[in-house]
């Protein structure tokens, strides 16, 4: 089931698709503790990313997902939810 895990590369693609923010995946990976706001992703952008993921996986993510402040927080929360089914 590990293929359901969201990677930094996928998050980078989702940031572009859902939030209109282009961030190189390697840059994102090296700055996972940088607040989303510094990348230009606001709460609406995060909501769009959450929506994309929910559609892709066919299930709701925790309501905290759109409140995550950094990519690391978001990845940890989303992957925790996806891998535990919860």
PDB file of N, CA, C and O in Angstrom:
ATOM      1  N   UNK A   1       0.813  -1.215   0.000  1.00  0.00           N
ATOM      2  CA  UNK A   1       0.000   0.000   0.000  1.00  0.00           C
ATOM      3  C   UNK A   1       0.848   1.269   0.000  1.00  0.00           C
ATOM      4  O   UNK A   1       0.304   2.372  -0.041  1.00  0.00           O
ATOM      5  N   UNK A   2       2.149   1.132   0.044  1.00  0.00           N
ATOM      6  CA  UNK A   2       2.987   2.326   0.142  1.00  0.00           C
ATOM      7  C   UNK A   2       2.880   3.226  -1.084  1.00  0.00           C
ATOM      8  O   UNK A   2       3.285   4.387  -1.038  1.00  0.00           O
ATOM      9  N   UNK A   3       2.336   2.699  -2.183  1.00  0.00           N
ATOM     10  CA  UNK A   3       2.211   3.537  -3.377  1.00  0.00           C
ATOM     11  C   UNK A   3       1.153   4.626  -3.197  1.00  0.00           C
ATOM     12  O   UNK A   3       1.048   5.520  -4.037  1.00  0.00           O
ATOM     13  N   UNK A   4       0.365   4.568  -2.114  1.00  0.00           N
ATOM     14  CA  UNK A   4      -0.607   5.632  -1.862  1.00  0.00           C
ATOM     15  C   UNK A   4       0.042   6.838  -1.192  1.00  0.00           C
ATOM     16  O   UNK A   4      -0.577   7.897  -1.092  1.00  0.00           O
ATOM     17  N   UNK A   5       1.272   6.689  -0.735  1.00  0.00           N
ATOM     18  CA  UNK A   5       1.911   7.803  -0.054  1.00  0.00           C
ATOM     19  C   UNK A   5       2.156   8.977  -0.990  1.00  0.00           C
ATOM     20  O   UNK A   5       2.595   8.809  -2.128  1.00  0.00           O
ATOM     21  N   UNK A   6       1.866  10.153  -0.488  1.00  0.00           N
ATOM     22  CA  UNK A   6       2.105  11.379  -1.234  1.00  0.00           C
ATOM     23  C   UNK A   6       3.587  11.732  -1.126  1.00  0.00           C
ATOM     24  O   UNK A   6       4.136  11.800  -0.027  1.00  0.00           O
ATOM     25  N   UNK A   7       4.225  11.952  -2.261  1.00  0.00           N
ATOM     26  CA  UNK A   7       5.635  12.318  -2.271  1.00  0.00           C
ATOM     27  C   UNK A   7       5.782  13.823  -2.441  1.00  0.00           C
ATOM     28  O   UNK A   7       4.825  14.519  -2.782  1.00  0.00           O
ATOM     29  N   UNK A   8       6.987  14.312  -2.200  1.00  0.00           N
ATOM     30  CA  UNK A   8       7.272  15.730  -2.410  1.00  0.00           C
ATOM     31  C   UNK A   8       7.039  16.087  -3.881  1.00  0.00           C
ATOM     32  O   UNK A   8       6.536  17.167  -4.193  1.00  0.00           O
ATOM     33  N   UNK A   9       7.413  15.162  -4.787  1.00  0.00           N
ATOM     34  CA  UNK A   9       7.211  15.417  -6.214  1.00  0.00           C
ATOM     35  C   UNK A   9       5.735  15.596  -6.539  1.00  0.00           C
ATOM     36  O   UNK A   9       5.357  16.497  -7.289  1.00  0.00           O
ATOM     37  N   UNK A  10       4.904  14.727  -5.967  1.00  0.00           N
ATOM     38  CA  UNK A  10       3.466  14.843  -6.212  1.00  0.00           C
ATOM     39  C   UNK A  10       2.901  16.115  -5.601  1.00  0.00           C
ATOM     40  O   UNK A  10       2.047  16.770  -6.199  1.00  0.00           O
ATOM     41  N   UNK A  11       3.379  16.468  -4.404  1.00  0.00           N
ATOM     42  CA  UNK A  11       2.915  17.697  -3.774  1.00  0.00           C
ATOM     43  C   UNK A  11       3.292  18.897  -4.630  1.00  0.00           C
ATOM     44  O   UNK A  11       2.499  19.825  -4.789  1.00  0.00           O
ATOM     45  N   UNK A  12       4.487  18.881  -5.175  1.00  0.00           N
ATOM     46  CA  UNK A  12       4.930  19.958  -6.061  1.00  0.00           C
ATOM     47  C   UNK A  12       3.987  20.084  -7.263  1.00  0.00           C
ATOM     48  O   UNK A  12       3.594  21.189  -7.637  1.00  0.00           O
ATOM     49  N   UNK A  13       3.629  18.943  -7.864  1.00  0.00           N
ATOM     50  CA  UNK A  13       2.714  18.951  -9.011  1.00  0.00           C
ATOM     51  C   UNK A  13       1.331  19.453  -8.610  1.00  0.00           C
ATOM     52  O   UNK A  13       0.692  20.194  -9.357  1.00  0.00           O
ATOM     53  N   UNK A  14       0.875  19.047  -7.429  1.00  0.00           N
ATOM     54  CA  UNK A  14      -0.432  19.497  -6.947  1.00  0.00           C
ATOM     55  C   UNK A  14      -0.436  20.989  -6.640  1.00  0.00           C
ATOM     56  O   UNK A  14      -1.437  21.668  -6.868  1.00  0.00           O
ATOM     57  N   UNK A  15       0.680  21.502  -6.124  1.00  0.00           N
ATOM     58  CA  UNK A  15       0.765  22.937  -5.848  1.00  0.00           C
ATOM     59  C   UNK A  15       0.594  23.720  -7.143  1.00  0.00           C
ATOM     60  O   UNK A  15      -0.036  24.778  -7.157  1.00  0.00           O
ATOM     61  N   UNK A  16       1.154  23.198  -8.226  1.00  0.00           N
ATOM     62  CA  UNK A  16       1.029  23.859  -9.525  1.00  0.00           C
ATOM     63  C   UNK A  16      -0.396  23.730 -10.053  1.00  0.00           C
ATOM     64  O   UNK A  16      -0.982  24.712 -10.511  1.00  0.00           O
ATOM     65  N   UNK A  17      -0.952  22.531  -9.991  1.00  0.00           N
ATOM     66  CA  UNK A  17      -2.275  22.267 -10.555  1.00  0.00           C
ATOM     67  C   UNK A  17      -3.383  22.955  -9.768  1.00  0.00           C
ATOM     68  O   UNK A  17      -4.244  23.618 -10.346  1.00  0.00           O
ATOM     69  N   UNK A  18      -3.356  22.793  -8.446  1.00  0.00           N
ATOM     70  CA  UNK A  18      -4.468  23.254  -7.623  1.00  0.00           C
ATOM     71  C   UNK A  18      -4.308  24.683  -7.099  1.00  0.00           C
ATOM     72  O   UNK A  18      -5.292  25.389  -6.881  1.00  0.00           O
ATOM     73  N   UNK A  19      -3.055  25.095  -6.901  1.00  0.00           N
ATOM     74  CA  UNK A  19      -2.829  26.423  -6.319  1.00  0.00           C
ATOM     75  C   UNK A  19      -2.175  27.389  -7.307  1.00  0.00           C
ATOM     76  O   UNK A  19      -2.027  28.574  -7.010  1.00  0.00           O
ATOM     77  N   UNK A  20      -1.783  26.887  -8.477  1.00  0.00           N
ATOM     78  CA  UNK A  20      -1.161  27.741  -9.483  1.00  0.00           C
ATOM     79  C   UNK A  20       0.221  28.231  -9.102  1.00  0.00           C
ATOM     80  O   UNK A  20       0.688  29.255  -9.600  1.00  0.00           O
ATOM     81  N   UNK A  21       0.877  27.486  -8.208  1.00  0.00           N
ATOM     82  CA  UNK A  21       2.197  27.874  -7.722  1.00  0.00           C
ATOM     83  C   UNK A  21       3.224  26.862  -8.216  1.00  0.00           C
ATOM     84  O   UNK A  21       3.122  25.669  -7.932  1.00  0.00           O
ATOM     85  N   UNK A  22       4.206  27.348  -8.953  1.00  0.00           N
ATOM     86  CA  UNK A  22       5.234  26.449  -9.466  1.00  0.00           C
ATOM     87  C   UNK A  22       6.430  26.440  -8.525  1.00  0.00           C
ATOM     88  O   UNK A  22       7.100  27.455  -8.336  1.00  0.00           O
ATOM     89  N   UNK A  23       6.680  25.288  -7.946  1.00  0.00           N
ATOM     90  CA  UNK A  23       7.834  25.108  -7.061  1.00  0.00           C
ATOM     91  C   UNK A  23       8.550  23.849  -7.513  1.00  0.00           C
ATOM     92  O   UNK A  23       7.944  22.781  -7.603  1.00  0.00           O
ATOM     93  N   UNK A  24       9.829  23.973  -7.795  1.00  0.00           N
ATOM     94  CA  UNK A  24      10.615  22.815  -8.182  1.00  0.00           C
ATOM     95  C   UNK A  24      10.595  21.784  -7.058  1.00  0.00           C
ATOM     96  O   UNK A  24      10.758  22.125  -5.887  1.00  0.00           O
ATOM     97  N   UNK A  25      10.394  20.512  -7.429  1.00  0.00           N
ATOM     98  CA  UNK A  25      10.279  19.453  -6.428  1.00  0.00           C
ATOM     99  C   UNK A  25      11.528  19.362  -5.554  1.00  0.00           C
ATOM    100  O   UNK A  25      11.424  19.124  -4.351  1.00  0.00           O
ATOM    101  N   UNK A  26      12.703  19.550  -6.147  1.00  0.00           N
ATOM    102  CA  UNK A  26      13.939  19.481  -5.354  1.00  0.00           C
ATOM    103  C   UNK A  26      14.029  20.655  -4.392  1.00  0.00           C
ATOM    104  O   UNK A  26      14.492  20.509  -3.261  1.00  0.00           O
ATOM    105  N   UNK A  27      13.582  21.824  -4.851  1.00  0.00           N
ATOM    106  CA  UNK A  27      13.563  23.002  -3.983  1.00  0.00           C
ATOM    107  C   UNK A  27      12.596  22.758  -2.830  1.00  0.00           C
ATOM    108  O   UNK A  27      12.900  23.064  -1.676  1.00  0.00           O
ATOM    109  N   UNK A  28      11.436  22.208  -3.150  1.00  0.00           N
ATOM    110  CA  UNK A  28      10.442  21.906  -2.121  1.00  0.00           C
ATOM    111  C   UNK A  28      11.003  20.896  -1.118  1.00  0.00           C
ATOM    112  O   UNK A  28      10.833  21.050   0.092  1.00  0.00           O
ATOM    113  N   UNK A  29      11.668  19.875  -1.628  1.00  0.00           N
ATOM    114  CA  UNK A  29      12.225  18.833  -0.761  1.00  0.00           C
ATOM    115  C   UNK A  29      13.266  19.410   0.200  1.00  0.00           C
ATOM    116  O   UNK A  29      13.380  18.966   1.342  1.00  0.00           O
ATOM    117  N   UNK A  30      14.016  20.396  -0.270  1.00  0.00           N
ATOM    118  CA  UNK A  30      15.058  20.971   0.581  1.00  0.00           C
ATOM    119  C   UNK A  30      14.499  22.017   1.541  1.00  0.00           C
ATOM    120  O   UNK A  30      15.203  22.500   2.428  1.00  0.00           O
ATOM    121  N   UNK A  31      13.222  22.362   1.353  1.00  0.00           N
ATOM    122  CA  UNK A  31      12.614  23.409   2.186  1.00  0.00           C
ATOM    123  C   UNK A  31      11.274  22.953   2.771  1.00  0.00           C
ATOM    124  O   UNK A  31      10.332  23.741   2.859  1.00  0.00           O
ATOM    125  N   UNK A  32      11.191  21.679   3.172  1.00  0.00           N
ATOM    126  CA  UNK A  32       9.912  21.137   3.650  1.00  0.00           C
ATOM    127  C   UNK A  32       9.404  21.799   4.928  1.00  0.00           C
ATOM    128  O   UNK A  32       8.225  21.675   5.257  1.00  0.00           O
ATOM    129  N   UNK A  33      10.273  22.497   5.649  1.00  0.00           N
ATOM    130  CA  UNK A  33       9.827  23.178   6.868  1.00  0.00           C
ATOM    131  C   UNK A  33       9.546  24.663   6.632  1.00  0.00           C
ATOM    132  O   UNK A  33       9.281  25.408   7.575  1.00  0.00           O
ATOM    133  N   UNK A  34       9.606  25.082   5.379  1.00  0.00           N
ATOM    134  CA  UNK A  34       9.287  26.462   5.020  1.00  0.00           C
ATOM    135  C   UNK A  34       7.769  26.600   4.935  1.00  0.00           C
ATOM    136  O   UNK A  34       7.115  25.770   4.304  1.00  0.00           O
ATOM    137  N   UNK A  35       7.200  27.624   5.552  1.00  0.00           N
ATOM    138  CA  UNK A  35       5.743  27.783   5.502  1.00  0.00           C
ATOM    139  C   UNK A  35       5.217  27.864   4.065  1.00  0.00           C
ATOM    140  O   UNK A  35       5.851  28.456   3.191  1.00  0.00           O
ATOM    141  N   UNK A  36       4.048  27.260   3.841  1.00  0.00           N
ATOM    142  CA  UNK A  36       3.422  27.319   2.518  1.00  0.00           C
ATOM    143  C   UNK A  36       3.295  28.755   2.036  1.00  0.00           C
ATOM    144  O   UNK A  36       3.438  29.025   0.843  1.00  0.00           O
ATOM    145  N   UNK A  37       3.027  29.683   2.956  1.00  0.00           N
ATOM    146  CA  UNK A  37       2.854  31.086   2.577  1.00  0.00           C
ATOM    147  C   UNK A  37       4.083  31.627   1.848  1.00  0.00           C
ATOM    148  O   UNK A  37       3.958  32.462   0.952  1.00  0.00           O
ATOM    149  N   UNK A  38       5.258  31.157   2.229  1.00  0.00           N
ATOM    150  CA  UNK A  38       6.481  31.627   1.572  1.00  0.00           C
ATOM    151  C   UNK A  38       6.612  31.104   0.147  1.00  0.00           C
ATOM    152  O   UNK A  38       7.327  31.679  -0.674  1.00  0.00           O
ATOM    153  N   UNK A  39       5.912  30.003  -0.137  1.00  0.00           N
ATOM    154  CA  UNK A  39       5.887  29.487  -1.504  1.00  0.00           C
ATOM    155  C   UNK A  39       4.771  30.155  -2.311  1.00  0.00           C
ATOM    156  O   UNK A  39       4.679  29.975  -3.526  1.00  0.00           O
ATOM    157  N   UNK A  40       3.923  30.930  -1.623  1.00  0.00           N
ATOM    158  CA  UNK A  40       2.812  31.585  -2.289  1.00  0.00           C
ATOM    159  C   UNK A  40       1.530  30.769  -2.282  1.00  0.00           C
ATOM    160  O   UNK A  40       0.610  31.053  -3.049  1.00  0.00           O
ATOM    161  N   UNK A  41       1.459  29.755  -1.419  1.00  0.00           N
ATOM    162  CA  UNK A  41       0.257  28.933  -1.303  1.00  0.00           C
ATOM    163  C   UNK A  41      -0.528  29.400  -0.081  1.00  0.00           C
ATOM    164  O   UNK A  41      -0.040  29.336   1.048  1.00  0.00           O
ATOM    165  N   UNK A  42      -1.752  29.870  -0.321  1.00  0.00           N
ATOM    166  CA  UNK A  42      -2.600  30.304   0.792  1.00  0.00           C
ATOM    167  C   UNK A  42      -3.561  29.186   1.188  1.00  0.00           C
ATOM    168  O   UNK A  42      -3.486  28.080   0.654  1.00  0.00           O
ATOM    169  N   UNK A  43      -4.457  29.474   2.117  1.00  0.00           N
ATOM    170  CA  UNK A  43      -5.364  28.442   2.606  1.00  0.00           C
ATOM    171  C   UNK A  43      -6.296  27.937   1.505  1.00  0.00           C
ATOM    172  O   UNK A  43      -6.658  26.761   1.489  1.00  0.00           O
ATOM    173  N   UNK A  44      -6.684  28.818   0.591  1.00  0.00           N
ATOM    174  CA  UNK A  44      -7.517  28.374  -0.525  1.00  0.00           C
ATOM    175  C   UNK A  44      -6.757  27.435  -1.441  1.00  0.00           C
ATOM    176  O   UNK A  44      -7.318  26.461  -1.943  1.00  0.00           O
ATOM    177  N   UNK A  45      -5.482  27.725  -1.662  1.00  0.00           N
ATOM    178  CA  UNK A  45      -4.646  26.849  -2.469  1.00  0.00           C
ATOM    179  C   UNK A  45      -4.510  25.478  -1.829  1.00  0.00           C
ATOM    180  O   UNK A  45      -4.573  24.452  -2.505  1.00  0.00           O
ATOM    181  N   UNK A  46      -4.323  25.479  -0.521  1.00  0.00           N
ATOM    182  CA  UNK A  46      -4.213  24.206   0.210  1.00  0.00           C
ATOM    183  C   UNK A  46      -5.526  23.430   0.138  1.00  0.00           C
ATOM    184  O   UNK A  46      -5.531  22.206   0.009  1.00  0.00           O
ATOM    185  N   UNK A  47      -6.631  24.156   0.224  1.00  0.00           N
ATOM    186  CA  UNK A  47      -7.936  23.518   0.115  1.00  0.00           C
ATOM    187  C   UNK A  47      -8.077  22.842  -1.247  1.00  0.00           C
ATOM    188  O   UNK A  47      -8.624  21.744  -1.353  1.00  0.00           O
ATOM    189  N   UNK A  48      -7.578  23.509  -2.285  1.00  0.00           N
ATOM    190  CA  UNK A  48      -7.607  22.924  -3.623  1.00  0.00           C
ATOM    191  C   UNK A  48      -6.762  21.658  -3.705  1.00  0.00           C
ATOM    192  O   UNK A  48      -7.158  20.683  -4.343  1.00  0.00           O
ATOM    193  N   UNK A  49      -5.610  21.674  -3.065  1.00  0.00           N
ATOM    194  CA  UNK A  49      -4.726  20.506  -3.044  1.00  0.00           C
ATOM    195  C   UNK A  49      -5.416  19.357  -2.307  1.00  0.00           C
ATOM    196  O   UNK A  49      -5.383  18.212  -2.759  1.00  0.00           O
ATOM    197  N   UNK A  50      -6.039  19.670  -1.171  1.00  0.00           N
ATOM    198  CA  UNK A  50      -6.772  18.655  -0.407  1.00  0.00           C
ATOM    199  C   UNK A  50      -7.884  18.057  -1.272  1.00  0.00           C
ATOM    200  O   UNK A  50      -8.073  16.841  -1.300  1.00  0.00           O
ATOM    201  N   UNK A  51      -8.618  18.927  -1.980  1.00  0.00           N
ATOM    202  CA  UNK A  51      -9.699  18.455  -2.847  1.00  0.00           C
ATOM    203  C   UNK A  51      -9.205  17.516  -3.930  1.00  0.00           C
ATOM    204  O   UNK A  51      -9.830  16.493  -4.208  1.00  0.00           O
ATOM    205  N   UNK A  52      -8.079  17.866  -4.545  1.00  0.00           N
ATOM    206  CA  UNK A  52      -7.486  17.001  -5.574  1.00  0.00           C
ATOM    207  C   UNK A  52      -7.149  15.625  -4.995  1.00  0.00           C
ATOM    208  O   UNK A  52      -7.437  14.595  -5.604  1.00  0.00           O
ATOM    209  N   UNK A  53      -6.541  15.626  -3.821  1.00  0.00           N
ATOM    210  CA  UNK A  53      -6.152  14.368  -3.188  1.00  0.00           C
ATOM    211  C   UNK A  53      -7.369  13.536  -2.804  1.00  0.00           C
ATOM    212  O   UNK A  53      -7.365  12.314  -2.951  1.00  0.00           O
ATOM    213  N   UNK A  54      -8.411  14.203  -2.310  1.00  0.00           N
ATOM    214  CA  UNK A  54      -9.618  13.476  -1.935  1.00  0.00           C
ATOM    215  C   UNK A  54     -10.257  12.831  -3.157  1.00  0.00           C
ATOM    216  O   UNK A  54     -10.727  11.696  -3.092  1.00  0.00           O
ATOM    217  N   UNK A  55     -10.273  13.555  -4.266  1.00  0.00           N
ATOM    218  CA  UNK A  55     -10.811  12.984  -5.511  1.00  0.00           C
ATOM    219  C   UNK A  55      -9.971  11.809  -5.973  1.00  0.00           C
ATOM    220  O   UNK A  55     -10.505  10.777  -6.380  1.00  0.00           O
ATOM    221  N   UNK A  56      -8.669  11.965  -5.911  1.00  0.00           N
ATOM    222  CA  UNK A  56      -7.748  10.934  -6.382  1.00  0.00           C
ATOM    223  C   UNK A  56      -7.864   9.647  -5.576  1.00  0.00           C
ATOM    224  O   UNK A  56      -7.820   8.547  -6.127  1.00  0.00           O
ATOM    225  N   UNK A  57      -8.013   9.802  -4.267  1.00  0.00           N
ATOM    226  CA  UNK A  57      -8.033   8.628  -3.387  1.00  0.00           C
ATOM    227  C   UNK A  57      -9.439   8.172  -3.017  1.00  0.00           C
ATOM    228  O   UNK A  57      -9.618   7.130  -2.387  1.00  0.00           O
ATOM    229  N   UNK A  58     -10.434   8.962  -3.414  1.00  0.00           N
ATOM    230  CA  UNK A  58     -11.814   8.573  -3.169  1.00  0.00           C
ATOM    231  C   UNK A  58     -12.215   8.569  -1.705  1.00  0.00           C
ATOM    232  O   UNK A  58     -13.114   7.832  -1.300  1.00  0.00           O
ATOM    233  N   UNK A  59     -11.547   9.394  -0.917  1.00  0.00           N
ATOM    234  CA  UNK A  59     -11.941   9.501   0.486  1.00  0.00           C
ATOM    235  C   UNK A  59     -11.520  10.845   1.066  1.00  0.00           C
ATOM    236  O   UNK A  59     -10.631  11.522   0.548  1.00  0.00           O
ATOM    237  N   UNK A  60     -12.175  11.200   2.136  1.00  0.00           N
ATOM    238  CA  UNK A  60     -11.899  12.487   2.772  1.00  0.00           C
ATOM    239  C   UNK A  60     -10.583  12.440   3.544  1.00  0.00           C
ATOM    240  O   UNK A  60     -10.204  11.414   4.107  1.00  0.00           O
ATOM    241  N   UNK A  61      -9.914  13.561   3.551  1.00  0.00           N
ATOM    242  CA  UNK A  61      -8.710  13.720   4.366  1.00  0.00           C
ATOM    243  C   UNK A  61      -9.112  14.403   5.672  1.00  0.00           C
ATOM    244  O   UNK A  61     -10.186  14.999   5.756  1.00  0.00           O
ATOM    245  N   UNK A  62      -8.261  14.319   6.679  1.00  0.00           N
ATOM    246  CA  UNK A  62      -8.577  14.998   7.944  1.00  0.00           C
ATOM    247  C   UNK A  62      -8.812  16.492   7.709  1.00  0.00           C
ATOM    248  O   UNK A  62      -8.166  17.102   6.858  1.00  0.00           O
ATOM    249  N   UNK A  63      -9.740  17.072   8.470  1.00  0.00           N
ATOM    250  CA  UNK A  63     -10.061  18.488   8.284  1.00  0.00           C
ATOM    251  C   UNK A  63      -8.874  19.391   8.612  1.00  0.00           C
ATOM    252  O   UNK A  63      -8.839  20.547   8.193  1.00  0.00           O
ATOM    253  N   UNK A  64      -7.907  18.870   9.355  1.00  0.00           N
ATOM    254  CA  UNK A  64      -6.713  19.670   9.668  1.00  0.00           C
ATOM    255  C   UNK A  64      -5.819  19.880   8.454  1.00  0.00           C
ATOM    256  O   UNK A  64      -4.958  20.759   8.475  1.00  0.00           O
ATOM    257  N   UNK A  65      -6.002  19.097   7.403  1.00  0.00           N
ATOM    258  CA  UNK A  65      -5.072  19.131   6.270  1.00  0.00           C
ATOM    259  C   UNK A  65      -4.915  20.539   5.704  1.00  0.00           C
ATOM    260  O   UNK A  65      -3.802  20.963   5.393  1.00  0.00           O
ATOM    261  N   UNK A  66      -6.011  21.257   5.572  1.00  0.00           N
ATOM    262  CA  UNK A  66      -5.902  22.591   4.985  1.00  0.00           C
ATOM    263  C   UNK A  66      -5.323  23.622   5.940  1.00  0.00           C
ATOM    264  O   UNK A  66      -5.064  24.761   5.552  1.00  0.00           O
ATOM    265  N   UNK A  67      -5.120  23.215   7.208  1.00  0.00           N
ATOM    266  CA  UNK A  67      -4.533  24.137   8.180  1.00  0.00           C
ATOM    267  C   UNK A  67      -3.035  23.910   8.358  1.00  0.00           C
ATOM    268  O   UNK A  67      -2.388  24.639   9.111  1.00  0.00           O
ATOM    269  N   UNK A  68      -2.486  22.930   7.690  1.00  0.00           N
ATOM    270  CA  UNK A  68      -1.051  22.659   7.807  1.00  0.00           C
ATOM    271  C   UNK A  68      -0.257  23.884   7.383  1.00  0.00           C
ATOM    272  O   UNK A  68      -0.591  24.555   6.406  1.00  0.00           O
ATOM    273  N   UNK A  69       0.791  24.159   8.131  1.00  0.00           N
ATOM    274  CA  UNK A  69       1.587  25.353   7.851  1.00  0.00           C
ATOM    275  C   UNK A  69       2.767  25.087   6.914  1.00  0.00           C
ATOM    276  O   UNK A  69       3.213  25.987   6.202  1.00  0.00           O
ATOM    277  N   UNK A  70       3.270  23.851   6.916  1.00  0.00           N
ATOM    278  CA  UNK A  70       4.456  23.554   6.104  1.00  0.00           C
ATOM    279  C   UNK A  70       4.230  22.285   5.282  1.00  0.00           C
ATOM    280  O   UNK A  70       3.380  21.462   5.623  1.00  0.00           O
ATOM    281  N   UNK A  71       4.988  22.131   4.206  1.00  0.00           N
ATOM    282  CA  UNK A  71       4.892  20.893   3.424  1.00  0.00           C
ATOM    283  C   UNK A  71       5.130  19.642   4.261  1.00  0.00           C
ATOM    284  O   UNK A  71       4.457  18.631   4.058  1.00  0.00           O
ATOM    285  N   UNK A  72       6.078  19.691   5.204  1.00  0.00           N
ATOM    286  CA  UNK A  72       6.343  18.505   6.030  1.00  0.00           C
ATOM    287  C   UNK A  72       5.107  18.134   6.851  1.00  0.00           C
ATOM    288  O   UNK A  72       4.723  16.966   6.911  1.00  0.00           O
ATOM    289  N   UNK A  73       4.487  19.136   7.483  1.00  0.00           N
ATOM    290  CA  UNK A  73       3.266  18.878   8.257  1.00  0.00           C
ATOM    291  C   UNK A  73       2.190  18.257   7.379  1.00  0.00           C
ATOM    292  O   UNK A  73       1.517  17.305   7.774  1.00  0.00           O
ATOM    293  N   UNK A  74       2.040  18.814   6.180  1.00  0.00           N
ATOM    294  CA  UNK A  74       1.006  18.342   5.261  1.00  0.00           C
ATOM    295  C   UNK A  74       1.267  16.904   4.824  1.00  0.00           C
ATOM    296  O   UNK A  74       0.364  16.067   4.842  1.00  0.00           O
ATOM    297  N   UNK A  75       2.507  16.627   4.433  1.00  0.00           N
ATOM    298  CA  UNK A  75       2.870  15.272   4.003  1.00  0.00           C
ATOM    299  C   UNK A  75       2.678  14.266   5.135  1.00  0.00           C
ATOM    300  O   UNK A  75       2.150  13.174   4.923  1.00  0.00           O
ATOM    301  N   UNK A  76       3.113  14.643   6.343  1.00  0.00           N
ATOM    302  CA  UNK A  76       2.965  13.744   7.489  1.00  0.00           C
ATOM    303  C   UNK A  76       1.492  13.434   7.760  1.00  0.00           C
ATOM    304  O   UNK A  76       1.118  12.281   7.973  1.00  0.00           O
ATOM    305  N   UNK A  77       0.673  14.470   7.750  1.00  0.00           N
ATOM    306  CA  UNK A  77      -0.745  14.292   8.044  1.00  0.00           C
ATOM    307  C   UNK A  77      -1.428  13.467   6.958  1.00  0.00           C
ATOM    308  O   UNK A  77      -2.143  12.507   7.249  1.00  0.00           O
ATOM    309  N   UNK A  78      -1.201  13.850   5.713  1.00  0.00           N
ATOM    310  CA  UNK A  78      -1.848  13.148   4.590  1.00  0.00           C
ATOM    311  C   UNK A  78      -1.384  11.696   4.513  1.00  0.00           C
ATOM    312  O   UNK A  78      -2.202  10.791   4.353  1.00  0.00           O
ATOM    313  N   UNK A  79      -0.094  11.473   4.623  1.00  0.00           N
ATOM    314  CA  UNK A  79       0.407  10.102   4.538  1.00  0.00           C
ATOM    315  C   UNK A  79      -0.043   9.263   5.723  1.00  0.00           C
ATOM    316  O   UNK A  79      -0.300   8.068   5.581  1.00  0.00           O
ATOM    317  N   UNK A  80      -0.137   9.883   6.884  1.00  0.00           N
ATOM    318  CA  UNK A  80      -0.662   9.161   8.037  1.00  0.00           C
ATOM    319  C   UNK A  80      -2.093   8.717   7.790  1.00  0.00           C
ATOM    320  O   UNK A  80      -2.476   7.592   8.110  1.00  0.00           O
ATOM    321  N   UNK A  81      -2.876   9.620   7.218  1.00  0.00           N
ATOM    322  CA  UNK A  81      -4.283   9.312   6.940  1.00  0.00           C
ATOM    323  C   UNK A  81      -4.420   8.256   5.846  1.00  0.00           C
ATOM    324  O   UNK A  81      -5.252   7.354   5.943  1.00  0.00           O
ATOM    325  N   UNK A  82      -3.603   8.376   4.813  1.00  0.00           N
ATOM    326  CA  UNK A  82      -3.706   7.454   3.684  1.00  0.00           C
ATOM    327  C   UNK A  82      -3.228   6.047   4.042  1.00  0.00           C
ATOM    328  O   UNK A  82      -3.805   5.057   3.591  1.00  0.00           O
ATOM    329  N   UNK A  83      -2.178   5.963   4.852  1.00  0.00           N
ATOM    330  CA  UNK A  83      -1.625   4.646   5.148  1.00  0.00           C
ATOM    331  C   UNK A  83      -2.386   3.908   6.241  1.00  0.00           C
ATOM    332  O   UNK A  83      -2.359   2.678   6.297  1.00  0.00           O
ATOM    333  N   UNK A  84      -3.064   4.655   7.109  1.00  0.00           N
ATOM    334  CA  UNK A  84      -3.815   3.984   8.179  1.00  0.00           C
ATOM    335  C   UNK A  84      -5.277   3.815   7.813  1.00  0.00           C
ATOM    336  O   UNK A  84      -6.049   3.197   8.546  1.00  0.00           O
ATOM    337  N   UNK A  85      -5.650   4.379   6.656  1.00  0.00           N
ATOM    338  CA  UNK A  85      -7.037   4.295   6.250  1.00  0.00           C
ATOM    339  C   UNK A  85      -7.912   5.240   7.054  1.00  0.00           C
ATOM    340  O   UNK A  85      -9.131   5.088   7.134  1.00  0.00           O
ATOM    341  N   UNK A  86      -7.233   6.237   7.657  1.00  0.00           N
ATOM    342  CA  UNK A  86      -7.992   6.956   8.548  1.00  0.00           C
ATOM    343  C   UNK A  86      -8.208   8.376   8.584  1.00  0.00           C
ATOM    344  O   UNK A  86      -8.923   8.869   9.456  1.00  0.00           O
TER     345      UNK A  86
END
